[in-house]
């Protein structure tokens, strides 16, 4: 038996539970609210406006939080219940357990996201008659990557910890890091190096350091995809940066292409943001596996 068997069994267990159906229901409800909300608030709405609204709310709040909830108990729950001993008794090793759990929990997020996106596409076709296919496909792909990245973070945390409370703390802490700490931290480093706050024109390394945040990578990639600035949950540009007020009146001024002199370097492009999300799928799991492999499970 391999990690595939563990993934299949874990996925079947999750599907039989109410969790996956609750997640799908939340996604469907969210997509419906966003679609009709965008249609009601905007004078001449389009499918791109709906995608913008979901990126701003769903992509930065619901997808990461749901992925963390799905993944944070994946391994530590089995560890506390003693089920790991049963798995090891069936000739599984720790690598099989980790990758099997990662695959199954990522599968849950992928299925829920695809169902919700299919529902949203049907609504948008009914409302607008046509869709920007490239934008929709890019939106779905990036949202799947974001969900997979946060699932990997949660499973990695679950592998590193030995109690539910620590795993929960790690999951909550990671979300706080990406939403409330990352941008001020990078801005603080710039201030220490340059002696002043960064302005509208920012050095490439500064924007790249921000882009290493998976939420920022997703947001900036979506901004490029829909050709419009997608604001963060917290407007750090107006708090920890010296950006003129006029830049916030025309949201396009804050796009990466307008903040850097000359051509946009490859590490700030749309496709490289996808690479950043892939890295966040690999690194937390690798660190979690290293800790899990050495942990005393007795």
DACORMO-V533958 format. One record per residue. N is the residue number from 1. D_CENTER is the distance of its C-alpha to the mean C-alpha in Angstrom with 1 decimal. Layout:
BEGIN
n	d_center
N	D_CENTER
N	D_CENTER
END
This chain:
BEGIN
n	d_center
1	31.4
2	28.1
3	24.4
4	24.5
5	26.8
6	24.6
7	21.5
8	23.8
9	25.4
10	22.2
11	20.7
12	24.1
13	24.2
14	20.9
15	22.0
16	25.3
17	23.8
18	22.8
19	19.2
20	17.9
21	20.3
22	19.1
23	15.5
24	16.8
25	19.1
26	16.6
27	14.6
28	18.0
29	19.2
30	16.3
31	16.8
32	20.5
33	20.4
34	18.4
35	20.6
36	23.8
37	22.8
38	22.2
39	25.4
40	27.3
41	26.2
42	26.6
43	30.2
44	29.6
45	26.1
46	24.6
47	21.8
48	20.0
49	20.3
50	18.6
51	15.6
52	15.6
53	15.8
54	12.9
55	10.6
56	12.1
57	11.9
58	10.0
59	6.9
60	7.0
61	8.7
62	9.2
63	6.3
64	4.8
65	8.6
66	9.8
67	8.0
68	9.4
69	12.6
70	13.0
71	12.8
72	14.5
73	18.0
74	17.9
75	20.4
76	21.7
77	22.8
78	24.9
79	26.1
80	27.4
81	29.0
82	30.7
83	29.4
84	28.4
85	32.2
86	32.7
87	30.0
88	31.7
89	35.0
90	34.0
91	33.8
92	30.1
93	28.9
94	26.0
95	24.1
96	24.6
97	23.3
98	20.1
99	19.2
100	20.5
101	18.3
102	15.2
103	16.3
104	17.2
105	14.2
106	11.9
107	14.7
108	14.5
109	11.0
110	12.1
111	15.4
112	14.2
113	11.9
114	14.9
115	17.4
116	15.9
117	15.6
118	19.1
119	20.3
120	19.0
121	20.6
122	23.8
123	23.8
124	23.4
125	26.1
126	28.3
127	27.9
128	27.9
129	29.6
130	27.6
131	24.1
132	22.9
133	22.1
134	20.4
135	18.1
136	17.2
137	16.7
138	14.5
139	12.4
140	12.2
141	11.6
142	8.7
143	7.0
144	8.2
145	7.0
146	3.2
147	4.8
148	7.1
149	5.7
150	5.1
151	8.3
152	9.9
153	9.6
154	11.1
155	13.7
156	14.6
157	15.3
158	17.2
159	19.2
160	20.1
161	21.4
162	24.5
163	24.2
164	22.0
165	22.2
166	21.0
167	18.1
168	17.2
169	17.9
170	15.6
171	12.6
172	13.6
173	14.4
174	11.2
175	9.6
176	12.9
177	12.9
178	9.9
179	11.2
180	14.9
181	16.0
182	14.5
183	16.1
184	19.4
185	19.6
186	19.4
187	21.8
188	24.1
189	24.3
190	25.4
191	27.9
192	29.4
193	29.8
194	31.0
195	32.6
196	31.0
197	27.9
198	26.1
199	27.2
200	26.0
201	26.9
202	24.7
203	25.2
204	23.0
205	22.1
206	20.9
207	18.4
208	17.4
209	16.8
210	14.6
211	12.7
212	12.0
213	9.5
214	6.0
215	5.6
216	9.1
217	8.9
218	7.1
219	9.5
220	12.4
221	12.1
222	12.3
223	15.1
224	16.9
225	16.5
226	18.0
227	20.2
228	19.5
229	17.9
230	14.8
231	15.3
232	13.0
233	13.3
234	16.1
235	18.4
236	18.9
237	20.8
238	23.6
239	23.6
240	23.3
241	24.3
242	27.7
243	26.6
244	29.5
245	29.3
246	30.1
247	26.7
248	25.0
249	27.5
250	26.5
251	22.7
252	23.0
253	24.5
254	21.3
255	19.8
256	19.7
257	22.7
258	24.7
259	23.9
260	25.2
261	28.7
262	29.5
263	27.4
264	23.6
265	23.3
266	21.4
267	18.8
268	17.7
269	17.8
270	15.3
271	15.6
272	15.1
273	11.7
274	11.0
275	13.0
276	10.9
277	7.8
278	10.7
279	12.0
280	9.2
281	10.0
282	13.6
283	14.4
284	13.3
285	15.1
286	18.0
287	18.5
288	18.3
289	20.7
290	23.1
291	23.3
292	23.6
293	26.3
294	28.4
295	28.0
296	31.1
297	30.4
298	33.9
END
